[in-house]
Amino acid sequence: MAILSFHFLLLLLLLGAFSSLPTQAAARGGHDPSGYVGNHGSFSRNLLEDKPRITEEMVYGYMTNPELEVAVHAFGSRCPNISRIYSIGKSVNNFPLWVIEISDKPRQKEAEPAFKFIGNVHGDEPVGREVLMHFANWLCDNYLKDPLATLIVENMHLHILPTMNPDGFALRWRGNANNVDLNRDFPDQFSPFNNDINYRQPETRAIMNWVKQEHFTASASLHGGALVANYPWDGTRDKNKYYYGCPDDKTFQYMASVYSQSHYNMSLSKEFEGGITNGAFWYPIYGGMQDWNYIHGSCFELTLEISDTKWPKAAELPVIWEHNRMSMLNLVASLIKSGIHGRIFAADTGRPISGSVMIKGIDSKVRASRTYGDYHRMLAPGEKYEAVVASMEGFRPKSTRIVLEQEAVNLDFILDPIEPDGQMKLTRNDCGCPCDNDKLFHVQEAHLWLYILVLFVLLILYLLFKRKTASRLLTYRYSPRRPIAV
């Protein structure tokens, strides 16, 4: 009897524990796949059964994976002067992850910001792949005709990955071919059990390598099932649900609002004030892509829920595209129109260096590129920033104060190198003399007393020499004259 009571009590405790878990909306998470299982506490990423019935009628009108591949390459052929087609890897079932790069110089590295769009992260949310192809074709058709299209093409590099999860789309379920939710598969600051590289999916690894290779300033992934712009953090330290902002919370609110306010009806949401939400406040997730981008790539990423229905009928896609068109354009253009942009140079060589830029009071850094030393720091406009600090190992940091209005600010830094002994290395001025640019006579002042002592000794020697010479002249003047031999 005692054993039965114990088992009954244990069952009640387990039921209470499960009932206290946060309820998750289907859009960002569906059923929470996270759970700790045996084998040294490894992190389980397999989904619970989350396979909503997708009918043939719903699928009709969407591009299949082979059709999407043809469409991507057809775009490259139609718009060769402003595009490049490349792959960042393959899915579990060996389907290439094709990317469209759009720029006026798509095959060159430039000192310009870069933005990436990612669609179809979840296999059963295909609206993003269709909308992104609409977006790419619109830019091609309107380049040199529309001001925003021209601004984007000529002043930045835009990278579009229509599908991150082609296998899940083909299988008509949420996860990839291994039934893994790719938006729970990234390393997470709050879940160390999610950091085992042996469990990382090929699609996830492809994104991680892509971010390391490119110098992305900002990013957005397109999802379905709600209508809201979501921003970091996506989780909390104690795994509870509440607002948990990242260091750049104001900037992310600004970016999310740019998208929401430009949308047909996102900002009118009754569920989300202003059509935006902090991820952890909505419901916490762990292993998400946007938090990883911000921490490890200095890339400001949003998670955009652009359709109330996860898999709308194809006939609705043109309307969804039109509702999101200005939002997508304005979000991408905000990289050029706002924030601070510049380059970092070494004072002794004049060459660009890959330093970092930090804002006083904001605990996050943005790195400059290795090629051109260019940095692009997203910031909320209408703010005063006491110190913008550029730094790099081996150089003395420099800072300045800015007032950021509605327009972007251009700000370059020239850093002075430091010698191994901690002294600042002297550079040459225009006259060719070694000097510090800030204090011309710093070195001479340090040795002033030595110079005075040397001058004093020279003066004494000069006076002694002059006195001896004068004595010889007097002796010669008053001595008897000698006869001159003729």
Secondary structure by P-SEA (a helix, b strand, c coil): caaaaaaaaaaaaaaaaaaaccccccccccccccccccccccccccccccccccccccccccccaaaaaaaaaaaaaaccccbbbbbcccccccccbbbbbbcccccccccbbbbbbbcccccccaaaaaaaaaaaaaaaacccccaaaaaaaccbbbbbbccccaaaaaaccccccccccccccccccccccccccccccaaaaaaaaaaaacccccbbbbbcccbbbbbccccccccccccccccaaaaaaaaaaaaaaaccccccccccccccccccccccccccaaaaaaaccccccccccccccccccccaaaaaaaacaaaaaaaaaccccccccbbbbbcccccccbbbbbcccccbbbbbbccccbbbbbbbccccccccccccccbbbbbbbbbbccbbbbbbbbbbbbccccccbbbbccccccccccccaaaaaaaaaaaaaaaaaaaaaaaaaaaaaaaaaaaaaaccbbbbcc
